[in-house]
Amino acid sequence: MARLQEAAIKQINEICDRYKDETTPLMMILSDIQKEYGYIPLEVQEIVSQRTGISVAEIYGVVTFYSFFSLKPKGKNVVGCCLGTACYVKGAQQVIDKFSEILGIRPGETSEDGLFTLDALRCIGACGIAPAVQINGTVYPKMSVDKVPALIEQYRNGGNA
């Protein structure tokens, strides 16, 4: 979506129009755009601003505040490592470090091949099975450094657990 094509602009306008009668449409609009394209770059935020009258600054604030919105494209597989207290004390930092080492990216980055995005999450509510890792919505309990290579290979080969 680096340069928006006419079809993309039309679709973004249609998404905005879906919620024109809502009092506070921004979250719904951004959510639909995120689902459709996987991210919400500044160019798209400007279109939303023009269609809704909401300032780009306010839209940018929402996009950057909520972790489920992204300014950059995410990889095919989004790896979220919980670094909440329970996970952290059970070794989550070493787990995310291992993902980072193998994938060659830091948290918040996407691999060059577009297969993986690595995210550091604050708490996913899985404290009883700490440390927890979430990939594309699937939670992997009691993750350890030695399990990371096989999990990455599994997703590289297109499979889920």
N, C-alpha and C positions, 0 to 999 in steps of 0.2 A: 504494500500500500504506500510505498515511498512517494510515488506521484499518483494521486487519486485518479482513477479512470472515471469516465462519466457514469458507468453502471454503479460504481461504489458510491459516488456522490448522490445519485438518485436513491439508492438504498438507504443511505444515512438520512436523507431528507424524509423518506417514507417512515423510518423509525421515529424520527422527531414528530412527524404528523400523527402517528399512532397515539401519542400522549398529549396532544395539543389542548385537550379539555381538562387535563389533570392540573391540580393546584401546584403540586411540586413534582414535575416530571423528570428531573435530572437523573436521579438514580436509576429509574426504569430505562431511560434512553441510553445511558452509559452501559448499563448491564446488557441490554440487547446488542449494542455495538461490540462490546467485549466478547459476547458469545459468538457473534458473527465473524469477527476478524481476529480475535485473540489479543488485541491491544488497541489503545486509543491514543494515537500520536497527536501532536499539536495541530496539525492540519485538520484533523477530524474535529478536534475541540473547537476550532474556529468556525467550522460549518454549524456545529451544534449551537454555538453562541449566536450566530446570525439567525438561525431558525427559532431560537427560544427567547432571545433577548437577555440571556444569562451571560454575565461577563466571562471572558476566557480565564481571567484570574480565579473566579469562583469555580469554574469547571476544572481547571488545573488543580486547584486545592482539593477537590473531591477525588480526582483521579489519583493524586499522590498520597492522600490520606488513607484510603482503603487499599489493603494489600491485594485484594482480588482484582483490582484494575491494574493495567500495565501500560507504560508509555512505549515499551519496546515489544517486538514479537517474542512470544515464548516458544520454547522447543516443543516437539511432538510429545515428549515426556517431561512433565513437570515434577521434579523431585523436591519435596518439602521435608526438611529435617527439623523436627521440633527441638527448640532450645529452651523450652520452659524449664522451670526449676527441677521438677522430677526427672525429666529427660536429661538435663544438663548434669545432674549429680550422678547419673548412671552411665555417663560416657558419651552423650550426644555430640559434644564438641569434636571428639576423636572420629565419630562416625561422619559428620559433615566434612571434616578435614580429609577423610579418605575418599569421599565422593568427589571433593574438589581436586584432589591429587589425580585420581583416575580420569576424570572428565576434562581436566585441564582448565577449569573455570572456577571462579569464586562465587559465593552466594550473590544472587541478583543477576548473574550472567547466563548466557546461552552458548552452548557449544557451537563451534564453527559449522558442523554438519547439520545443525538445526534439530538434532535428536533430543537434547537434554537442556533443561533450564534448572538451575539449582537455587532453591530458596531456603532461607533461614526463617523458620516460623516461631512465633513466641509461645503459643500453647495450643495444642489441637484437642485438648480434653481427653487424652489417652494416658493419663498419669499412671494408671495401674499396670500398663504394659510398656513402660518406659525402658529404654529410649525408643521412641516411635518415629517412623519415616512414612511419609505419604507420597505415593506416586500416582498421578492421575486420579486421585480420589480414593485409591486403595491404601489402607493402612497396614504397615508391616510392623508387628510388635517385637519388642526386645531385640532391636537391631544391634548388631555388633560389627566392628571393623572387619572381621573376617568374612561376614556375609555380604558385604558391599560389592566385591567384584562379580560374584555370581548373579546378583540382582541386576547390576548394570548390563551384564551379558544377556540376561534374559530379555531385557527391554531393547537392547540393540538388535536382537534377533526377532523383534516384533511380537514377542509373547508377553502376556501378563501372568501373574502367579495363579 
